Amino acid sequence: MTTGNDIQRYKKIRIKILLSMLLVPLLPYIFGSAVGFVLGSRHIQSSTLASMNRIVADHSRIVESFLAERRADLEFVADNFGFEALSDSATLSAVFENLQKHSPAFVDMGVFDRTGLHVAYQGPYELAGKNYADAPWFNEAKNKGVYTSDIFLGVRNVPHFVIAVTRPHENGFWILRATIDTQMFTKVVEQMRLGKTGEAYIINRKGDFQTQRRSGGELLETDPDAEDLLFAPADKNWIIRKDKQDDEYIYLFTWINNDQWLLVARQAVDDAFATLYRARNLVLLIALLGGGLIAATTFYTTNRIINRIKESDQEQKRLNQQLVMAGRLAEIGEMSSGFAHEINNPLQIIRAETALMDSVVPGIKKACDGKAQEDMADLCDSLAQVQVQVDRCAQITSSILKFARQRDAAPEVIDLGGFVPEVLNMVSKKAEVEGIALESSEPGLPVCVEADASQLQQVLLNLVNNAMHAVISRHGTSSRQGLVSVAVSRAGKEALIKVTDNGTGISQENLAKIFTPFFSTKPVGQGTGLGLSICYGIVEALGGRIEVESQVNRQTTVTVYLPAV
């Protein structure tokens, strides 16, 4: 029975075991998982950024190459034809036509003298004869020799940018200028792809769009993120910002066109770091599964340990009960010795008085006649019966005293043929009351062993009592079908005592445990589990052994082997 104190004790033990078994593996596991997750995240993030930087760098070279080719085309025309030839409209038209065949990116072409006068023009607008001396691009080209302008409206009032090449002339200098198709240039810039949400565009140093942005941003409009991009630290080429919808984007950027333009690549953070998030989710899933497995194993093991402790406690309580019972039986044994002594004294008095009556009765018998003579005969029979019963009681008390007497073992030669019936006589009345037939077979020839009589008596009584209990458990006390037989024989140098019964038998799983101290198949209070263990020790000390054969609900045979004398 489990008490409240036991329940509280089990709870405390459970908590201690859980804490120790959870904290010891979980703390290093969590720490290792966290470190691995952080380092892995940093590695994936740096790898992702490095890959994106390579893409942006490669694309910047493509854009730079596009602009460089257009400048090279103009320089080639300027160097090979000169101011006079290109000032001729027919020549300029032919050259422009050939140039467009080579590169359709050119929209128009014009020649300017040193005063800014548009000397010749080939294109869709009426620009010949106009003066551009005050135009920013004209002054930049005059000073730099080769110049690529920002997007501007100009005289035509249409967003465009130009490439101008300045060449010397006897009158000073002249400029060959061409307008680049902004739509084609935007397509070149937009060719870069970063995942599903990636896009590329260009802004100038004022933050104005030089190419259109797919997610919103027309030419010459100001990029809302321009300030963060233009004034980012020199050693950092990426930032993360939120848009109006509160979505996070990563921006990577690099300067092109002689640091005049900023090429920007923009991609949603969820898209850019999709691999990182998948890895993070996988790590978290593995960590949760691992932690759950550790926790489940810990709870399972803890329950097993607690159950084992409970079983051990129950077994200890059962053993304590059996020890108490064994102590009680020992006390009863000691008391039985006292009882035998106390009974012996009245028996001696009865025997003496009976002897006195025996000596007086013959004289009285001679003096009687007739009816009194018959009464005296009945009295003599009664006195004889009293004497028989007194002798029987004396024999029983003598056996009890002999069994209960505490003394050192005194080996002696014992003839089992006479010893076994003497021991069986002590339990014969009990067998008769329980309806059990108690049989013993004579060995024919003397079968002698050297042993302590009281110890051998204890072994035999225990085996017979166990056999009788098994018979009663199966057949009851009224069926008269129970049988216990004891046979003595000799085989070579060994004397055999076989105790056979037709009781309940012993299962195979219990056969290996019957000699274990405190193991008993009897209900609590009906056995201590010490009998067979003590018997085993006594027989082993005598140099013998015990073997048991049993069939459930059929028959059990216990054979004691002792060295024969």
N, C-alpha and C positions, 0 to 999 in steps of 0.2 A: 504494500500500500504506500502510495507516494504522499507525503505530508506537505503542508504549506512551506515549511523550512526547506524541504528538498526542492520544491519548485523554485524558490528564490535562489537557492544555491545553483541550480541548473541554469537559471537566467544569467547569473553573474559569470558562470563558466562560459556560457555561450557568448556573452558580450566580449569577454577577454579573448576567446579563441577567434571570434570574428574580427576583432580589431587587429590582432597580431597577424592573422592570415591575410587580411585585406590590405593593411598598411604596408607590410613588408614587400609584397610583390607589386602592389599598385603604385606606390610612390616612385620607385625606379622606372616602372612602366610608363607612368604619366610623364615623368621628367624626360625619359628617352623619346617618347612620342612627340612631346612638345619641341624638344631640341631638333629632332629629325624633321618635324613639320616646318619649323622656322627656317632651318637651313635649306630644306628642299624648296620652300616657297621663294626664298631669296634666289636660289639657283635658277628656278624656273622663270622668275621675274626678270633676272638679269639676262637669261638666255633669250627671253621674248623681246626684251628691249634691244639686245644686241642684234637680233634678227631684223627687227623693225628699222634699226639704224642702218643696217646694211642695205635694206630695200630703199630707204630714203636717200642714202648716199649714191646708190646706183642710179636712182631716178634723177637725182640732181645732175649727175654726169650726162644723162640723156638730154635733159633740158639745156644744160650748158652746151652740149654738142649741137643741138638744134640752133641755138643762137649763134654759135661760132661758125656754123656752116653758112648761115645767112650773111654774117659779116664777111666771111671769106668770099662769098659770091659777089657782094658789092665791091670789095677790094679788087677782085679779079677784073670786074667790068671797068672800074675806075682806072686801073693801071693799064689796061689793054686798049682802051678807046680814047681816053682823055677828054678834056673839057670841050674842045671845039667839035669833036665828032658827036658827042652826046648832046651838045646843045642843039643839034639838028633833030627836029621832031621825028623825021622818018627813021634816022639811025637809032634814036632812043626807042622808037616803037619796035623796031626789029630786035634790038637787044633785049627789051622787056619781054617780048614774045618768047624768045629763046630761053630767057631766064625763068619764065613761068613754066615752060616745058620741063625744065630741070627741077624746079621747086615751085609748086603752086601756092606756097605760103606767102608769096609777094602779092600785094593788092595793087600797088601803084609804084611809080618811080619818078623822081624829079631831080633836076640839076639846078644848083643855086650858085650865083657868083658871090664875090666877097662882100657885096653890099646887102646880101640877103634876098636879092631879087630871084624869083622863081623863073629861071631862063627857059627851061623846057620841062614838060610834064607829060607823063603817059599814065592814064588811069581813068576811073569812072567819074571824077570830079573836075570842075572848072577851076583849076588852081594856078594855071600859068599866068605870069605877070604880077602875082601877089608878092609882097615883100614880107620877109620873116626875120628881119634884122633884130627885132625885139623878142622873138620866140625863145624860150628857155633852151629848147633843144639845139637851136642854131648856135647859141653862145657856148653851150657845152661841147658840141661837136668841133667848133672852131678852136677851143682850148685843148681838147683831149685827142683830137685826130680821128678817133673811132668812138661812137657813142650810141648806146641803146637807151632810149628814153623810157620813162614810166608811161602808163596809160594816161592819155589826156584827150580833151574834146577837140581843140584846135579850131581852125577856120571852118572845117566841115561839120563841127558840132556832133561828132560821132566818136565814141570811145575807141581809141586806137593807140598803138605805139609804133615808133619808127626806129630804124637803124640808119645812122648817118656816117659817111666816110669822108674825111677831109683830105684833099690833095693840094700840093703847092702849084702855083701858076705864076706866069710872068707879071701878072697884075696883082699877085698876092696869094690867094687860095681860092679854091672852089669846093663845093660839097655835093656829093651824090647821096641822095636820101631815098629810102624805100619804106613803105608801110607794110607791116606784117599782119596777116590775117589773124585777128584775135580769137576767132572761133577755132581755127586750126591749132593755134598755140595752146588754147585751153584744153583741146583734146589730147595734145601731147602731154600736158601736165596731168590730166585726169587718167592717163593710162596706168598709173600706179594703183594697185589694188592691195588693200590690207583687210583681209577677212570679209565679212558681210557688210560692215558699216564703215570701212575705211574710205577716205577721200583725200585728195591732194589739191592744193591751191597755192597761189603766190600773193603776197602783200608787199608793198614798198615800205620805205622807212617811215612814212607817215601813217601806216596801218591801213592803206586803201587797197582794196582787192585789185590785183592785176590780172587775175583770171576768175571766172565765176566759180562759186562753191555750190555743189549739188544740194547741200542741206540748207541753203539760203545765204545769198551773198552775191550781189550784182557788181559789175565793174564800177570802180571808183567809189563804191560804198566803203565805209570804215568797218573793219573787222572788230566786233565787240571784244574779242580776246586779244587784240593787237598789243595793248599795253603790257600784258603779262608775257607775250611772246617776244616783243622787241626789247624789253628790259630784263629778260631772264639772265641769271648769272652766266658769265662767259664759259664756265666749265660745265654747264648743264645744258643739254640740248633736248630736254623733254620736261613737260609739266602735266599735271592732271587738274582739270577744271570741270565744273558743272555748268550745264547750259540752262536755259530758261525753264525747261521741263524737269530740272533737278537731276538729269542723267549725267553720269560722269563720263568724261572723254579724256583720252590721253593725246597730247600734242607732241609731235617730234618735228624739229625744224633745223634747217641749215641755210646758210647764206650762199647766194649765187649771183651771177652777173656783176662780178667785182664788188660784192657785198652791197649791191644796190637793192636787190630783192631778197625776200625770205621765203624759201620753199617750205610749206607747212604740210605735214601729214596728220590727219585727224581720224581717230578710231574710238569707238565705244570701249570703255574699260572692260565690260563684261565680254565683249567680243575679243579684245586683245589678249586678255588673260584667261580665256576659256580653258586652256590647258591647265593653268594654275588652279582654277576653281575646281576642275574635274579631279585633279590630283589632291586638292585639299579635301574635297568631299570623300574621295576614296580613303585618304588617310584617316579622316574622322570616322568613317564607317568601320574601318579596320580597328581603330582605337576603341570604338564603342563595342564592337563585337568581342575584341580581346578583353576589354574591361568587364563586359557582361559574362564572358566565359570564366574569367578569374572569379568574379563574384558568385556565379552559379556553382563553380567548383568549390569555392570556400563555404557557401551555405550547405552544399551537399555533404562535404567532408565534416563540417561542424555538426550537422544533424547526425551523421554516422557516429562521430565521437561521443556526442551527448547520449545517443541511444546506447552505445557501448557502456558508457558510464552508468546509465540507468540500469542496464542489464547486470553490470557488475555489482551495483548497489543492491539490486534485488537478490542476486545470488548470495551476496554477503549476508543480507538479512535472513535468507533461507538457511544458510550455513549456521548463522548464529542461533536460529530456532532449533536446528538439528543438534547444535552443541548443547543448548539448554536441555533439549530432550535427552541427549546422551548423558548429560549430568544428572538429570532426573532418574534415568534408568540405572546409572551408577549408584545413586543414592538408594534407589529401590533394592539394588543388589546388596548394598551394604546393610540395608534394613532387613532384607530377607535372611542374611546371616544371623542378625540379632533375633529375628523371629524364630529361626530354627533352634537357636540356643534356648530361647524362652519356651518353645514347644517341647524341646527335649526334656526339660525338667519335669513338667507334668507327666510326660510319657513314662519317665523312669519311676515316678510315684505310682502311676497306674499299673506299671509292670510289677512293681514290688507288691502292691495290694493284690494284684491278680495272682501272684505266686503264693501269697499268704492264703488267699481263698482256695487256691488249688490244694494247699496242704490241709486245710480244715474240712473241705468238702468230702473227702473219702470217709472221715469219721462220722460226719453227719449222715452220709449216705447209708452207712451200716445201721444207723439207729432208726432209719425211716423204713416204712413198709407201705405197701398198697399204693394209694394215690400219691402220697408224698414221695415214694420212690420214683415215680414217673416225672414229678416236678423237679426232683433233684437231677434227673437225667437231662431235662431241658436246661436246667441251670448250668450243668457241666458243659453242655454244647455252647451256651452263650458265653461262658468264661473262655472256652477255647477260641471262639470267634473274636472276642475282645483281644485275646493274646495275639491272634493273627493280624488284626488291624493295628495293634500297637507296634508289632514288628514291622508292618508295612510303613507306618508313619515314621518309625525310627530310620528305616532305610531311605525314605524320601528326604528327611531332614539331614541325614548323613550325606546324601548326594548334593543337597543344596550347600551344605557347609564346605564340602570338598570343592564344589564349583566356585564358590564365592571366596574361598580362602586366598588371601594375598601372600604369596611366597615366591621365592626364586624358583626358576624351572629346575626340576629334578628328573632328568631322563631315566627311564626304566624300560625294561623289555615288557611289551604289552602284547597279549594274544588278542588280535582283533575279533576272533571268533567268539570270545566271551565278553569282550569289551563293548562291542557294538550293541548286543541285546540289552546290556546293562544300561547304556545311555538311552536307548529307545524306550526303555521302561519308564523313564522320567517324563516322556511326552505321550505315552500311550493313552492315558486318560483323556488328555486334550484331543487327541486324534479321534477317540471314540465319540466324544461329545460333538465334534465337528462333522461326524459322519465320514471320516477318512479311514480307509483300510491301510494300516501300517504293517508292512511286510519286511522281513529280513531273512536272508538265505544263509545257511551254514556253509562255511568254506570246505568242510570235509576234513582237510588237513590243517594243522595249525598254521596260521599266518601271523608272524610276529614282527613288530617294529619297535624301534627304540625311540621313545618320545616321552614328554611330560604328560601325565594322564589328564590333568586338568585342562591343559591347552588343547589336547586332542579331543577331549570331551566338548570343549567350547566350539571347535571347528565343526564337529559332527552335529551338535545341537543347532548351530546356526544354519547349516545346510538343510537339515530336516525342517526347521521352522520356516525357512524361505520356501521350501517345496510345499509345505502345508498351506502357506499363505497363497501361493499361486493356484493351488487346487481349489481353495475356497473362493478365490476371485473368479474362477471359471465355472465351477459346479455348484457353489453355494454350500449350505450345511445340511440340506434336507434331501439331496438327490441320492446320496450314498454311492455316487459314481467316482468319488475321488480315490486316488491310489498313490501312495508313496512307498517305494521299495528301496531297501538298502542292501547291497550285495558286497561281500568281501571275497577277493580272489588274489591270486599271485600270478605274475607274469615275469618269468626270469628272476631278476634281482629286485623286482619292485612289487610292493604290496598295493593293491588297488581297493579303494572304497568308492563304490558307485551309488549315488543317490539319484533316483529316477522318479519323476512325477508326471502326471497327465494334466498339468495346469495350463495357465495362459501362455507360457513360453516367453521367450525374449526375442525382440526384433534384432535383425542383423546390425542395425546402426547402434543399438545399445550394447551388443555383445562386447565391443571393444572398450566400453566404459564401465562395465559392472564392477571392476576391481579398483576404480578410482575412488579415493576417499570422499565421502559425503554424496556420492551419486546414488540415487535411489529412484526406482520406478513406483514406489508406494506413495500414496497420498501423504500430504504434510501431516505430521503427528503420528504416523504409523511406521515410520522407519527413519533411522539416522543416516543411512548410507555408509555406515562404518563396518557392518558385519563382514561382508565379503572381503573388504580391504584388510581387516584384521586377520581373517582366515588365510588370506593370501600370504601375509607376512609370516604367520606361524608356520604354514606349510613350507614356505621358502627357507625359513630358518632351520627346519628339519631336513633340508636337502631334497625336498620334493617339489611338486608342481601341481597346479590345478588346471583342468581343461573342461570346457563347457560346450555342449552341443544342444541346440534347441530348435524346435519347429513351433511356430506360433500356433497356439490353441491345439497343440497335439501332445508334445512331449519335450521334456528337458532332462538332460543327464549331466550331472556334475561328477567328474571323476577326480579323486585325489590320489596322486602317485607318491608313495613314500618308499624310502630304501628299506628293503626287507632284511630281517635278521635271521 
